[in-house]
């Protein structure tokens, strides 16, 4: 994966927006990101057996294409929601980056289902041109919502895809895994730290311990994260948020157990943090998933 410094990428995108004088830059970019532009990841998606397999593939290996957003899935009633989370604050390029990536994922699903992918709703957490977006997504699009996401009917995601090829899929998946193993030397520092935290089995390491694992001093790691517009605390907060949602949705852990697993010594602090993330208490979120 070829990358450029964050500041250079941000400036490039801002200048492109000014040059073309078009607020829909992200949609225009995303429209051109077809499945054949994604290399081995696109090939693996083409060979997938079901929509669920495509989404699980992208959720795990999207980082091969970009480390600016991550994907996670949430089941609500009869729908599967695919949500897109910032792995670092995107700030003034949030709209073009998010619109481009979400539309690119929609293009992948459209190709693998031969145009039959039934995306019921698309949401974005900023202002935008809903009319243009709906024409490109061919689905209802709502702006100024809580999160960037789209929903699919659960009844459709396990139906066999006509282009499925299990042998080709396994071969492509093997290459994806090999590429993923190479990423630690190429990723942004925020993505590296996030990946390390997600792989931690027993409690999150401190900044000092995390820095030592990368053979850096704490001051150097802190400086590199600041240069990327984030901090260790912000990355840890994002990981806790992602895991909290995942644990609540599985329904296998109590709220107290989740609080402990995420490193909160006081369950009240976890409740406060979760309400800040999702605008509702964890107990209400858990009940909503049980409906």
N, C-alpha and C positions, 0 to 999 in steps of 0.2 A: 504494500500500500504506500503510494507516494504521498507525502504530506508537505505542507508548507507551514512556516511559523504562524501562530494564531493571529498576531497583529497584521501580518501580510495578508492572510486570508480575509480577515475582517475588512481591511481597507479596500481590498480588491472587490469585495461584494458591495460595499457602500459606493464605490466609484462606478461600478457597473449599473447600480440602480440610478445614480444621477445621470449617467451617460444616456441610458435609454429612456429616462424620465418615465418610468413605469413602476407603479407600486406592486404590480403583479409579477415582479421578477422571479420570485420563488416558484410560482405556478408555471411560468414559461420554461424555467430550467427543468422542473420536475416532469413536465410533459415530454421532454426529450430524453429523459432517463428511462429508456426501455429495458427490457430484461437482458438483451444482448450487450448492454453497457456494463454489466456487473460481473463479468468474468466467470470464475469458477462458481461463485455464489449463485449467479443467474442460472448456470447450467444445472446446479444441484436443485434449484427451485423448479426448473423445467421437468426434471425427472421425478419430482415428489409424487407420493401416492394420493395425498388428500390435501385439502386446504389447511387442515390442522398441522400437517407435517411441514407445509410451506411456512406457516407462521412460526412454528417452533424452530425451524431452521434459521429464519431471519432474526428471531429473538436472540438466538445464541451467537449468530455470526454476522450480524449487521455491522459490528465493529470492523470487519474486513473492508467495509466500504466507507464508513464514517464513525468517528468516536464522539460526535457532537450530540447525538441523541441515542438513547437506548429504548428498547421495546419491552413491554410487559403485557400480559393478558389478564383480563378480569371477566368473570362470568356473572352476569346480572340477568336473572329471569331466563328468558329464552334466547338471550343474545350473548355473544362473545365480543367483548370490547378489547381492541388492541390500542394500547396507550403508548404515547411517545414522551419520554422524559429527558430533559436536558441533563447532560452529564457535566455541564459547566454553564455558568450564566451567559446566555447568548446576547442579551441586552438589545442593542440597536440592529442586530441582524437576526433576531429571533424569527421574525415573520418569513423572510425569504428562505432561511435554512429549513425551518419546520415545514412550510408548504412544499418545498422541493422534495424533501425526504418522504413525507406522507404520500404525495402523489406518485413518487417513484415506486413505493411499496404497492400502491393501488395498481400501477401498471404491471407489476410482477404477478399479482393475483389475477388480473384480467387476462394475461397471457396464459397462465397455467390452467385457467378454467375455460379457456377458449371463449372469453367474453361473457361468461355466465355468472361471474362473481357478483353476489347480491349484497353490496355494501348498503346498509340501511340508512346510516347517518354518519356524517363527518363533523367533528368539532375542532375549533382552534381557540386558544386563550388570548386572542388579540383581535383588533379590528381588521376587516378585510372586505373584499369584493365578493359577496356571496353568490351573485348572479354568474360571474365569470367562473368562480370555483365550482359551482354546481354543473356548469357546462363541461368542465374538464373531468370532474370526478364522476359525472353522471349519477349523482346521488345528492340528497339534501345536505347542505352545508350550513353550519351555524358558527358564527364568530362570537367573540367575547364570552366564551364558555370557560369552564374550570381547567380544562386540559385538552391537549391535542390528542385526538383519538378517532377511531371509526369502529362501527359495530357490524357484526355479521350474524345471521340467524344460526343458532347452534345446530339446527337440523341439517344444515348444508355442509358443515365443515369436515365431516367424516365420509362424505361420498367419494368413491374412487374417481380419480382424474384420468382422462382419456390418454394423456401423454405419459402416464406413470411408467417408470422403468426402474425396478428395484436395484438391478445390477449397476446401472449408470449412476443412480442416486448414491449408492454406497461408495463407489469410486470417487465421485465428486465430494462427498462428505469427508472422505479420508484426506483429500487435498485441502479442504477447508480447515480441518483440524491441524494439519501441518502448517498452514498459513497463520492460524491463530497462535500456534506455539512460537512463531517468529515475532509476534507483535510487541512483546515487552521492550525490545530495543528500538521500536519505531513509534510507539504510542506517545500521546501527550502524558505529562506527569500526572495530571488529574485522573486520566483513564487508567494508568498503571496502578495508582493508589486505590482507585475504586475496585479494580479487579482483585487486588490483594485482599482488600477488606471482605469482598464477597466470597473469597476462597477460605477465609479464616473460620475454623471450626469451633474454637472455644474462646469467645470474647474478642473484642477488637483491640489490636495493638495500639499503643500510644504513638504520637508523632515521632518520638525518639526511636522507638523500636522499628517503626515503619521505615524511617530514614536509614537505619542500620541495614535493613534487608535490601536496600538499594545501594548500599555502600556509599551513603552520603551522610553529611552531618545534618542534624535537625534544622539548622539555620539555612543550609543550602536547599533542602527540600522545601522548606517554607518559602524561600525566595522564588523558587521555580514555580510553585503553585500560585504565588501572588502574581508572577509574570503572566500566568495564564488566566488571571482574573478570578481566582478562587482561593480556597484555603483548605487545610486538612479538616477543619471543623465542618465546612460546607460539604465536602465530599462525604464525610462520615454521616452527616445529616441525610444526604441523599440515599446512601446505602441503607440506613435505618428505615427510612420511609419505604423504600422498595421492599425490604424484607418484612416489615410490619404488615403491609398489604398482602404479601404472599402468604404469611403465616395465618392471618385472619381468614383468608379465603379457603385455605385447606381445612379449617375447622378442627384441626387435630391438637391445638394448644389453647390453653386458657389465656386470658389477657395478662394475668400475672406471669405466666410462663414466658409469654412473648416479651413482656417488659424486661424480665431477667435476661433472656437470650440476647436482647438488643443492648444490654449494658446499663439499664436504668436501675438504680438502687431503690428508687421510690416509684411505685406504680402511678402515683399522681403526676409525676414528671412525664411519664410516657403518655398518659391521657392528654396532658396539655400539649405535648409535641404533636401527637396524632391529630388533635383538633386543629392545630395550626396547619398541618399538611392537607387534611381532607375536609376541614370545616365541620366535621361531625365527630362525636366520641367513638373510640374503637368498638365499644359494645354495640352501638347503632350500626356501624359499618358491618360488623359480624352478623347481626340479625338480618341486614339487607341481603347479604349473600346467601342466607339460608332460605330465603323465600322462593 
